[in-house]
């Protein structure tokens, strides 16, 4: 890859596409933490209703932290249950 410019078969358009893709992926990787925080803030009310005030706040806070939230969700999927379970008597999908 480092010698792509020396490759006689590489056209200027191929280099331009590669440069644009690298720039786009860099820009998207910078916006991922912001997008995760926006989603966490948007779901905080529903999570607090379902899990309770304290558990919902902790669950949302961990989900808003970029790599911690992803690791928490991966472990929860592997375990098959939440770290902060729903309150007894709440049904998922039910509107109150």
C-alpha positions in Angstrom: 0.0 0.0 0.0 2.8 2.4 0.8 4.1 2.1 -2.8 0.8 2.6 -4.5 2.0 5.8 -6.1 4.9 4.0 -7.7 2.6 1.4 -9.2 2.4 2.2 -13.0 -1.2 0.7 -13.1 -2.6 3.1 -10.5 -4.6 5.8 -12.2 -5.1 9.2 -10.8 -8.8 8.4 -10.3 -7.9 5.3 -8.3 -5.7 7.5 -6.0 -8.4 10.1 -5.7 -11.0 7.5 -4.7 -8.7 6.0 -2.1 -7.9 9.4 -0.7 -11.6 10.3 -0.5 -12.4 7.0 1.2 -9.7 7.5 3.8 -10.8 11.1 4.5 -14.5 10.0 4.8 -13.7 7.2 7.2 -11.6 9.5 9.3 -14.4 12.1 9.5 -17.0 9.4 10.3 -14.8 7.9 13.0 -14.7 11.3 14.7 -18.5 11.6 14.7 -19.3 8.2 16.1 -18.9 9.2 19.8 -21.2 12.2 19.2 -23.8 10.1 17.5 -23.7 7.5 20.4 -24.2 10.3 23.0 -27.2 11.7 21.0 -28.8 8.3 20.9 -28.2 7.7 24.6 -29.8 11.1 25.5 -32.7 10.4 23.2 -33.5 7.2 25.0 -32.8 8.2 28.6 -36.5 8.8 29.6 -37.7 5.4 28.3 -34.7 3.7 30.0 -35.4 5.4 33.3 -39.1 4.4 33.2 -38.2 0.8 32.4 -35.3 0.3 34.7 -35.9 2.9 37.5 -34.3 6.3 38.1 -30.8 5.1 39.3 -30.4 2.0 37.2 -31.7 3.9 34.1 -29.2 6.7 34.7 -26.3 4.3 35.1 -27.3 2.3 32.0 -27.7 5.4 29.9 -24.4 6.9 31.2 -22.4 3.7 30.3 -24.1 3.6 26.9 -23.1 7.2 26.2 -19.4 6.5 26.8 -17.9 5.4 23.4 -16.0 2.2 24.0 -17.4 1.4 27.4 -20.9 1.3 26.1 -20.0 -1.0 23.2 -18.2 -3.3 25.6 -21.1 -3.3 28.0 -23.6 -4.2 25.3 -21.3 -6.9 23.9 -21.0 -8.5 27.4 -24.8 -8.2 28.0 -25.4 -10.0 24.7 -23.0 -12.8 25.6 -24.5 -13.2 29.1 -28.0 -13.0 27.8 -29.1 -10.5 30.5 -28.7 -6.9 31.4 -26.3 -5.5 34.0 -29.2 -3.2 35.1 -32.3 -5.3 34.9 -35.8 -3.9 34.3 -38.0 -3.2 37.3 -40.4 -6.0 38.2 -43.8 -5.6 36.6 -42.6 -3.6 33.6 -43.3 -5.0 30.2 -41.2 -4.2 27.2 -43.0 -2.5 24.4 -46.0 -1.5 26.7 -46.9 2.1 26.7 -48.0 3.6 30.0 
